[in-house]
Amino acid sequence: ILEKLKEQDQNEWLMTQSGIKLTQFYGIEIEDYPHEMAKLSLWIAQHLMNIVYENTLGESRATLPLQESGNIICNNATNVNWSEFCKNEKNSEIFVIGNPPYIGPNKQTKDQKKDIKRIFNEMKGCNILDYITCWFSLGSKYISKNAAKLAFVSTNSIIQGEQVSILWPEIYNHDVEIYFAYKSFHWTNNAKNKAGVTCVIIGLDSKDRIKNRKIYDDKKIINVKYINAYLHDGPNVLVYKENTQIVNLPKMNKGNMPLDGGNLILSQDEKEDLINENTIFKKFIRPFMGAEEFINGKKRYCLWIKDEDLNEALTSKIISSRIEKVKNFRSNSKRQGTLKLASKPHRFSDLNEAKKNCILIPRHTSERRKFLTVGYLDKNIIVPDSSQVIFDPPLYIFTILSCKLHCAWASFVGGTLGTSPRYSIKLCYNTFPIPSINEEHQKKLDDLGFELIEIREKFSNKTLADLYDPKSMPLELKKIHIKIDKYVDILFGINQNLELYQKIYILLNLYNKIKSNNKLL
């Protein structure tokens, strides 16, 4: 544009002078050195652009002597009144951009926790929010109902799991919505110790100003009608954690926590050593199967000693030594609950076991798998707290939890560890909106579940990690999962030809309907 203006009138140089000044830039940096570097960077950027300007138009404003500077202050951005620092007038067009700090609740300092409580007015649940949410809250308030926009690079934790239902209502209260989003990507830089973090980029604007919305997914740019809090094109239904199931399902629990310093757990060799001491001690050994053992075929065992059998168990030197180590481990803990357990060093902190069978779901799974690796296990197996477990369920529950639809729901609402799905009882299982299932459907699901188990057993020489690797999944296993998926779609009243994300939208609406009906009861 400036080139064209100069071509039209060589004498009207004022027409082609840049209207951008350093005084138009505002910034807040908590550390002194980066704060000074930010000001210097603006001068350097101005100088470089003046060179480009001069090469293009033949003349530019002199950089030296340095005169104006950007309004960069050294302060904690959560303590600054943004509207006073950078006046947000109706006729001003303002762009707020940044890469605020990603600090999870377990790594926050006392002052940072205080900042979150203050910004969110001690709102219920704010203690689990990432520190970066302070910037989203302050930013949405700042841009509300004016010509300002914002875009932040953020950890993807704010668009998944429990944080969604806590943070996003606060943002929506300011009549602000998402107008563009860049989906999860791994953060990379040239630093020596690279941060292992998965990020998103989120753009916010006043909802009445938004005309076009875009989702950037890898190399694809998708024009959409709406972007919800999970960064999907779909209904803006927020899924809240539930302490109990919203539909009639058997209860899911965490597995058993040993809390033993590793002394109640046995390797294959340690198991053999105990049996060699005396075969009578075999009855105190149980298979120990968590996520690692279940998925990767690792063999481990545990000591499972009931109170009435303790005296007999203590006749083993190996068991006696291990129990003494557990007692010492628990006695040296600073946690009151662990100290109490020192009086029962022969036991896990939990004593949950099945009477017939149990269903196992690992808390974490690979993003490469299209299905959750759900297990249907023998009653003799002890499941640790690395997995979730349902004790003595009907088989049809195993079949439903093994379907692709359930995996997609868990990935959508439960969040991820990095980009790997994370399974939560309160967010994934308790909220899963299963429709009413009659006996005929239960019988069909039972049959499909048996077929799935039989096919897995046919390939018992392979681990589940191998069986469910998309590149090496056996055809028979693929076919049974397709049969299960088709039948589950029918039960949910879902058109099988829909894309998976469209099926999720149906589940969201079903979840919303069930929640609304439950409130009326």
C-alpha positions as CSV (number, residue, x, y, z in Angstrom):
1,I,0.0,0.0,0.0
2,L,2.8,2.4,1.0
3,E,4.7,1.6,-2.2
4,K,1.6,2.5,-4.3
5,L,1.1,5.7,-2.4
6,K,4.6,6.8,-3.1
7,E,4.3,6.0,-6.8
8,Q,1.4,8.3,-7.0
9,D,3.1,11.3,-5.3
10,Q,6.9,11.4,-4.7
11,N,6.6,14.7,-2.8
12,E,3.9,13.6,-0.3
13,W,6.4,11.6,1.9
14,L,4.3,12.2,5.0
15,M,1.6,10.0,3.5
16,T,4.0,7.0,3.5
17,Q,5.4,7.4,7.0
18,S,4.8,4.5,9.3
19,G,2.1,5.0,11.8
20,I,3.5,2.3,14.1
21,K,5.4,3.6,17.2
22,L,7.1,1.7,20.0
23,T,4.9,3.6,22.5
24,Q,2.0,1.5,21.1
25,F,3.5,-1.7,22.6
26,Y,2.8,-2.7,26.2
27,G,4.2,-5.6,28.1
28,I,4.4,-7.0,31.6
29,E,7.4,-9.2,32.7
30,I,8.0,-10.4,36.2
31,E,11.8,-10.9,35.9
32,D,14.0,-7.8,35.7
33,Y,16.5,-9.2,33.1
34,P,13.8,-10.4,30.6
35,H,12.0,-7.1,31.2
36,E,15.1,-5.1,30.1
37,M,15.6,-7.5,27.2
38,A,12.1,-7.0,26.0
39,K,12.6,-3.3,25.7
40,L,15.9,-3.8,23.9
41,S,14.2,-6.3,21.6
42,L,11.7,-3.7,20.5
43,W,14.4,-1.2,19.6
44,I,16.2,-4.0,17.6
45,A,13.0,-4.9,15.8
46,Q,12.3,-1.3,15.0
47,H,15.8,-0.9,13.6
48,L,15.5,-4.0,11.4
49,M,12.1,-2.9,10.1
50,N,13.4,0.5,9.4
51,I,16.0,-1.1,7.1
52,V,13.3,-3.1,5.3
53,Y,11.2,0.1,5.1
54,E,14.1,2.1,3.6
55,N,15.0,-0.6,1.1
56,T,11.4,-0.7,0.0
57,L,10.5,3.0,-0.1
58,G,13.9,4.7,-0.1
59,E,13.6,6.6,3.1
60,S,12.8,5.9,6.8
61,R,12.8,7.5,10.2
62,A,16.2,7.5,11.9
63,T,16.7,4.9,14.6
64,L,19.3,6.9,16.5
65,P,19.3,8.6,18.8
66,L,17.0,6.3,20.7
67,Q,13.9,8.3,21.7
68,E,10.7,6.4,22.3
69,S,10.4,3.1,24.2
70,G,7.8,0.4,24.6
71,N,5.7,0.5,27.7
72,I,7.3,-2.6,29.3
73,I,7.0,-2.8,33.1
74,C,8.6,-5.2,35.5
75,N,5.7,-6.7,37.5
76,N,3.6,-9.7,38.1
77,A,0.9,-9.6,35.4
78,T,-1.7,-11.0,37.9
79,N,-1.2,-8.0,40.2
80,V,-1.6,-5.4,37.4
81,N,-4.9,-3.7,36.4
82,W,-4.7,-4.3,32.7
83,S,-7.3,-1.7,31.8
84,E,-5.4,1.0,33.7
85,F,-2.0,-0.1,32.4
86,C,-3.2,-0.1,28.7
87,K,-6.3,1.9,28.3
88,N,-8.9,-0.1,26.4
89,E,-11.0,2.5,24.6
90,K,-13.9,1.7,22.3
91,N,-12.2,3.0,19.2
92,S,-8.9,1.3,19.9
93,E,-7.9,-1.9,18.2
94,I,-5.8,-3.9,20.7
95,F,-4.1,-7.3,20.3
96,V,-3.1,-9.1,23.4
97,I,-0.6,-11.9,22.8
98,G,1.6,-13.9,25.0
99,N,3.1,-17.2,26.2
100,P,2.2,-17.1,29.9
101,P,3.8,-19.5,32.4
102,Y,2.6,-23.1,32.5
103,I,2.7,-24.3,36.1
104,G,0.5,-27.1,37.3
105,P,-1.1,-27.2,40.8
106,N,1.6,-29.5,42.1
107,K,4.4,-27.2,41.1
108,Q,2.9,-23.8,42.1
109,T,4.5,-21.7,44.9
110,K,2.4,-20.4,47.8
111,D,2.3,-17.0,46.1
112,Q,1.1,-18.4,42.8
113,K,-1.7,-20.4,44.6
114,K,-2.7,-17.1,46.2
115,D,-2.8,-15.4,42.8
116,I,-5.2,-18.1,41.5
117,K,-7.5,-17.8,44.5
118,R,-7.5,-14.0,44.2
119,I,-8.1,-13.9,40.4
120,F,-10.9,-16.5,40.6
121,N,-12.4,-15.2,43.9
122,E,-11.7,-18.5,45.7
123,M,-14.1,-20.2,43.3
124,K,-14.7,-23.9,44.1
125,G,-12.2,-26.1,42.3
126,C,-9.8,-23.3,41.4
127,N,-7.0,-25.1,43.4
128,I,-6.6,-27.6,40.5
129,L,-6.2,-25.0,37.8
130,D,-3.0,-24.4,36.0
131,Y,-1.3,-21.0,36.7
132,I,-1.8,-19.9,33.1
133,T,-5.6,-19.8,33.7
134,C,-5.1,-16.4,35.5
135,W,-4.1,-14.9,32.2
136,F,-7.2,-16.3,30.4
137,S,-9.4,-15.0,33.2
138,L,-7.8,-11.5,33.2
139,G,-7.6,-11.5,29.4
140,S,-11.2,-12.4,28.8
141,K,-12.3,-9.6,31.2
142,Y,-10.0,-7.1,29.5
143,I,-11.3,-7.8,25.9
144,S,-14.9,-8.1,26.8
145,K,-17.3,-5.9,24.8
146,N,-14.7,-3.9,22.9
147,A,-12.4,-4.1,19.9
148,A,-9.6,-6.0,21.6
149,K,-8.6,-9.6,20.9
150,L,-6.2,-12.0,22.5
151,A,-4.2,-15.1,21.7
152,F,-2.2,-17.1,24.1
153,V,0.0,-20.2,23.8
154,S,-1.1,-22.5,26.6
155,T,-0.6,-25.9,28.0
156,N,-3.3,-28.2,26.7
157,S,-4.4,-29.0,30.2
158,I,-6.9,-26.1,30.2
159,I,-9.0,-27.7,27.4
160,Q,-9.3,-31.2,28.9
161,G,-10.3,-33.0,32.0
162,E,-11.6,-31.3,35.1
163,Q,-10.2,-27.9,34.4
164,V,-12.6,-27.3,31.5
165,S,-15.7,-27.1,33.6
166,I,-14.0,-24.8,36.1
167,L,-12.2,-22.3,33.8
168,W,-14.5,-21.9,30.8
169,P,-17.7,-20.8,32.4
170,E,-15.6,-18.0,33.9
171,I,-14.5,-17.0,30.4
172,Y,-18.0,-17.2,28.9
173,N,-19.3,-15.0,31.7
174,H,-17.5,-12.1,30.0
175,D,-19.3,-12.7,26.7
176,V,-16.1,-13.9,25.2
177,E,-15.6,-17.0,22.9
178,I,-13.0,-18.8,20.9
179,Y,-12.5,-17.5,17.3
180,F,-9.5,-19.6,16.4
181,A,-7.7,-22.5,17.9
182,Y,-4.5,-24.4,17.1
183,K,-4.9,-28.0,18.4
184,S,-2.4,-29.9,20.6
185,F,1.2,-29.9,19.5
186,H,4.5,-30.7,21.2
187,W,6.5,-27.6,22.3
188,T,10.0,-27.6,20.8
189,N,12.8,-25.1,21.1
190,N,16.6,-24.9,21.0
191,A,17.0,-25.0,24.8
192,K,19.4,-27.5,26.3
193,N,16.7,-29.0,28.6
194,K,13.6,-28.8,26.5
195,A,10.3,-28.6,28.3
196,G,8.2,-31.7,27.8
197,V,4.9,-29.9,27.3
198,T,2.0,-30.2,24.9
199,C,0.6,-26.9,23.9
200,V,-2.4,-25.3,22.2
201,I,-2.9,-21.7,20.9
202,I,-6.3,-20.1,21.7
203,G,-7.7,-16.9,20.3
204,L,-10.5,-15.1,22.1
205,D,-12.8,-12.3,21.1
206,S,-16.1,-10.8,22.1
207,K,-18.7,-13.2,20.8
208,D,-20.8,-10.5,19.0
209,R,-17.7,-9.6,16.9
210,I,-16.8,-13.1,15.7
211,K,-17.7,-13.7,12.1
212,N,-15.4,-16.5,11.1
213,R,-13.9,-19.3,13.3
214,K,-11.0,-21.5,12.3
215,I,-9.4,-24.6,13.8
216,Y,-5.8,-25.4,12.9
217,D,-5.2,-29.1,13.2
218,D,-1.6,-30.0,12.2
219,K,-1.5,-28.8,8.6
220,K,-5.2,-28.5,8.1
221,I,-7.3,-25.3,8.5
222,I,-10.9,-26.0,9.1
223,N,-13.6,-23.3,8.9
224,V,-16.2,-24.1,11.6
225,K,-19.4,-22.6,13.0
226,Y,-18.4,-22.9,16.6
227,I,-15.4,-23.9,18.7
228,N,-16.2,-25.3,22.1
229,A,-14.1,-25.4,25.2
230,Y,-12.5,-28.8,24.1
231,L,-11.4,-27.1,20.8
232,H,-13.8,-29.0,18.7
233,D,-16.5,-27.9,16.3
234,G,-19.5,-29.0,18.3
235,P,-22.1,-28.2,21.0
236,N,-20.7,-26.2,23.9
237,V,-21.7,-28.8,26.5
238,L,-19.3,-28.9,29.5
239,V,-18.8,-32.3,31.2
240,Y,-18.5,-32.1,35.0
241,K,-16.9,-34.7,37.1
242,E,-19.4,-37.0,38.9
243,N,-19.0,-38.9,42.1
244,T,-21.5,-41.5,41.1
245,Q,-22.7,-42.8,37.7
246,I,-25.2,-40.7,35.9
247,V,-26.8,-43.9,34.6
248,N,-27.3,-47.4,36.2
249,L,-23.8,-48.9,35.9
250,P,-21.7,-50.9,38.5
251,K,-19.3,-48.8,40.5
252,M,-15.8,-48.4,39.3
253,N,-13.0,-48.1,41.9
254,K,-9.3,-47.4,41.9
255,G,-7.2,-50.5,42.3
256,N,-5.4,-51.5,45.5
257,M,-2.5,-49.3,46.7
258,P,0.3,-51.3,48.2
259,L,2.0,-48.3,50.0
260,D,4.8,-50.7,50.9
261,G,8.0,-49.4,49.5
262,G,7.9,-52.3,47.0
263,N,8.2,-54.9,49.7
264,L,4.8,-56.7,49.1
265,I,5.5,-57.0,45.3
266,L,7.4,-60.0,43.9
267,S,9.2,-60.7,40.6
268,Q,9.0,-64.1,39.0
269,D,12.3,-65.1,40.6
270,E,11.3,-63.8,44.0
271,K,8.1,-65.8,43.7
272,E,10.1,-68.9,43.0
273,D,12.4,-68.3,45.9
274,L,9.4,-68.1,48.3
275,I,7.9,-71.3,47.0
276,N,11.2,-73.1,47.2
277,E,11.4,-72.0,50.9
278,N,8.2,-74.0,51.4
279,T,5.4,-74.8,49.0
280,I,2.9,-74.0,51.7
281,F,3.6,-70.3,51.2
282,K,2.3,-70.5,47.7
283,K,-1.2,-69.6,49.0
284,F,0.0,-66.2,50.0
285,I,1.1,-65.3,46.5
286,R,-1.4,-63.7,44.0
287,P,-0.9,-62.4,40.4
288,F,-0.4,-58.7,40.5
289,M,-1.7,-57.0,37.3
290,G,-1.6,-53.3,36.7
291,A,-1.4,-51.4,33.5
292,E,2.2,-52.3,32.7
293,E,1.6,-56.0,33.4
294,F,-1.7,-56.2,31.6
295,I,-0.6,-54.3,28.4
296,N,3.0,-55.4,28.1
297,G,2.7,-58.9,29.5
298,K,5.1,-58.3,32.4
299,K,4.8,-61.0,35.1
300,R,4.6,-59.8,38.7
301,Y,3.1,-61.1,41.9
302,C,2.2,-59.8,45.4
303,L,1.9,-61.0,48.9
304,W,-1.8,-61.1,49.8
305,I,-2.1,-62.1,53.5
306,K,-5.4,-61.9,55.5
307,D,-5.3,-61.1,59.2
308,E,-6.3,-64.7,60.2
309,D,-3.4,-66.1,58.2
310,L,-0.7,-63.7,59.5
311,N,0.9,-66.1,62.1
312,E,1.3,-68.8,59.5
313,A,2.8,-66.4,57.0
314,L,5.3,-65.1,59.5
315,T,6.8,-68.6,59.7
316,S,8.5,-67.7,56.4
317,K,11.8,-65.9,56.8
318,I,11.3,-64.2,53.4
319,I,7.7,-63.0,54.2
320,S,8.7,-62.0,57.8
321,S,11.6,-59.9,56.5
322,R,9.4,-58.2,53.8
323,I,6.7,-57.4,56.3
324,E,9.3,-55.8,58.7
325,K,10.5,-53.6,55.8
326,V,6.9,-52.5,55.1
327,K,6.5,-51.6,58.7
328,N,9.6,-49.5,58.7
329,F,8.6,-47.8,55.4
330,R,5.2,-46.8,56.7
331,S,6.5,-45.8,60.2
332,N,8.9,-43.3,58.6
333,S,6.2,-41.6,56.6
334,K,5.0,-38.1,57.4
335,R,1.4,-38.9,56.3
336,Q,-0.9,-39.7,59.1
337,G,-2.8,-42.3,57.1
338,T,0.4,-44.1,56.2
339,L,1.6,-44.1,59.8
340,K,-1.7,-45.8,60.9
341,L,-1.1,-48.6,58.3
342,A,2.2,-49.4,60.0
343,S,0.2,-51.5,62.4
344,K,-0.9,-53.7,59.5
345,P,2.3,-54.1,57.5
346,H,1.2,-57.4,56.0
347,R,-1.7,-55.8,54.1
348,F,-2.1,-53.4,51.2
349,S,-3.7,-50.0,52.1
350,D,-6.8,-51.3,50.3
351,L,-8.2,-54.8,50.4
352,N,-10.5,-55.0,47.3
353,E,-10.8,-58.2,45.4
354,A,-13.3,-59.9,43.1
355,K,-15.5,-62.8,44.0
356,K,-15.9,-63.9,40.3
357,N,-14.3,-61.6,37.8
358,C,-13.2,-57.9,37.4
359,I,-12.8,-55.4,34.7
360,L,-9.5,-53.5,34.4
361,I,-9.0,-50.2,32.7
362,P,-5.5,-48.6,32.8
363,R,-5.3,-45.0,33.9
364,H,-3.2,-44.1,30.8
365,T,-3.0,-45.5,27.4
366,S,-1.2,-44.8,24.1
367,E,-2.6,-42.2,21.7
368,R,-1.8,-44.6,18.8
369,R,-4.5,-47.1,19.9
370,K,-8.1,-46.7,18.7
371,F,-9.5,-48.7,21.6
372,L,-9.0,-48.7,25.3
373,T,-7.2,-51.8,26.4
374,V,-9.9,-53.1,28.7
375,G,-9.4,-56.4,30.6
376,Y,-11.8,-59.0,31.9
377,L,-9.8,-60.8,34.6
378,D,-9.9,-63.8,36.9
379,K,-10.9,-63.3,40.6
380,N,-7.5,-64.4,41.7
381,I,-5.7,-61.3,40.2
382,I,-5.0,-58.3,42.4
383,V,-5.3,-55.0,40.5
384,P,-3.1,-52.1,41.8
385,D,-3.9,-48.4,41.8
386,S,-2.3,-47.9,38.4
387,S,-5.6,-49.1,37.0
388,Q,-9.3,-48.6,37.6
389,V,-11.4,-51.7,38.4
390,I,-15.0,-52.9,38.5
391,F,-15.5,-55.9,40.7
392,D,-17.9,-58.7,39.7
393,P,-19.6,-56.8,36.7
394,P,-21.8,-58.4,34.1
395,L,-19.8,-59.2,31.0
396,Y,-21.8,-56.8,28.7
397,I,-20.2,-53.9,30.6
398,F,-16.8,-55.2,29.4
399,T,-18.1,-55.2,25.8
400,I,-19.4,-51.6,26.0
401,L,-16.2,-50.3,27.6
402,S,-14.2,-52.0,24.8
403,C,-15.9,-50.1,22.0
404,K,-14.4,-47.3,20.0
405,L,-17.2,-44.9,21.1
406,H,-16.2,-45.3,24.7
407,C,-12.5,-44.7,23.9
408,A,-13.4,-41.5,22.0
409,W,-15.5,-40.3,24.9
410,A,-12.7,-40.9,27.4
411,S,-10.2,-39.1,25.1
412,F,-12.6,-36.2,24.7
413,V,-13.6,-35.5,28.3
414,G,-10.8,-37.1,30.3
415,G,-7.9,-35.3,28.9
416,T,-4.4,-36.5,28.2
417,L,-1.0,-37.0,29.7
418,G,0.9,-35.1,27.0
419,T,-1.1,-36.4,24.0
420,S,-1.9,-39.9,25.5
421,P,-5.4,-40.4,26.8
422,R,-5.9,-40.4,30.6
423,Y,-8.8,-42.3,32.0
424,S,-10.7,-40.8,35.0
425,I,-13.5,-42.5,36.9
426,K,-15.3,-39.3,37.7
427,L,-14.9,-37.7,34.3
428,C,-14.9,-40.7,31.9
429,Y,-16.8,-43.6,33.4
430,N,-19.3,-41.9,35.7
431,T,-20.3,-39.5,32.9
432,F,-20.6,-42.0,30.0
433,P,-24.2,-41.6,28.8
434,I,-25.2,-45.2,28.2
435,P,-28.8,-45.7,27.2
436,S,-31.1,-48.2,28.9
437,I,-30.1,-51.8,27.8
438,N,-32.7,-54.6,27.9
439,E,-31.9,-58.3,28.5
440,E,-31.9,-59.1,24.8
441,H,-29.2,-56.5,24.2
442,Q,-27.3,-57.6,27.2
443,K,-27.2,-61.2,25.9
444,K,-25.9,-60.0,22.5
445,L,-23.3,-57.9,24.2
446,D,-22.3,-60.9,26.4
447,D,-21.8,-63.0,23.3
448,L,-19.6,-60.3,21.6
449,G,-17.6,-60.0,24.8
450,F,-16.9,-63.7,24.9
451,E,-15.9,-63.6,21.3
452,L,-13.4,-60.8,22.0
453,I,-11.9,-62.7,24.9
454,E,-11.5,-65.9,22.9
455,I,-9.8,-64.1,20.0
456,R,-7.4,-62.4,22.5
457,E,-6.6,-65.8,24.0
458,K,-6.0,-67.2,20.5
459,F,-3.1,-64.7,20.3
460,S,-1.9,-65.2,23.9
461,N,1.7,-65.4,22.7
462,K,1.5,-61.7,21.9
463,T,1.1,-58.8,24.4
464,L,-1.9,-56.5,24.2
465,A,0.5,-53.7,23.2
466,D,1.3,-55.8,20.1
467,L,-2.3,-56.8,19.5
468,Y,-3.6,-53.3,19.6
469,D,-0.8,-51.7,17.7
470,P,-2.6,-50.3,14.6
471,K,0.2,-51.6,12.4
472,S,0.1,-55.2,13.6
473,M,-3.5,-55.7,14.9
474,P,-4.7,-59.1,13.7
475,L,-7.6,-59.1,11.3
476,E,-9.8,-61.3,13.5
477,L,-9.4,-58.8,16.4
478,K,-10.2,-55.9,14.0
479,K,-13.4,-57.7,12.9
480,I,-14.7,-58.4,16.4
481,H,-14.2,-54.8,17.3
482,I,-16.0,-53.7,14.2
483,K,-18.9,-55.9,15.2
484,I,-18.9,-54.5,18.7
485,D,-18.8,-50.9,17.4
486,K,-21.7,-51.5,15.0
487,Y,-23.8,-53.0,17.7
488,V,-23.0,-50.3,20.3
489,D,-23.9,-47.6,17.7
490,I,-27.3,-49.3,17.2
491,L,-27.9,-49.3,21.0
492,F,-27.1,-45.5,21.1
493,G,-29.2,-44.8,18.1
494,I,-26.2,-43.5,16.2
495,N,-25.8,-43.7,12.4
496,Q,-22.8,-45.9,11.8
497,N,-21.7,-43.8,8.8
498,L,-21.1,-40.7,10.9
499,E,-17.6,-39.5,11.7
500,L,-16.3,-40.2,15.2
501,Y,-16.4,-36.5,16.2
502,Q,-20.1,-36.4,15.1
503,K,-20.9,-39.3,17.3
504,I,-19.2,-37.5,20.2
505,Y,-21.6,-34.6,19.6
506,I,-24.5,-37.0,19.9
507,L,-23.1,-38.3,23.2
508,L,-22.7,-34.8,24.5
509,N,-26.3,-34.0,23.8
510,L,-27.3,-37.4,25.4
511,Y,-25.2,-36.5,28.4
512,N,-26.9,-33.1,28.7
513,K,-30.3,-34.7,28.4
514,I,-29.6,-37.3,31.1
515,K,-28.2,-34.6,33.4
516,S,-31.3,-32.5,32.9
517,N,-33.6,-35.4,33.6
518,N,-31.7,-36.3,36.7
519,K,-32.1,-32.8,38.1
520,L,-35.9,-33.2,37.7
521,L,-36.0,-36.4,39.7
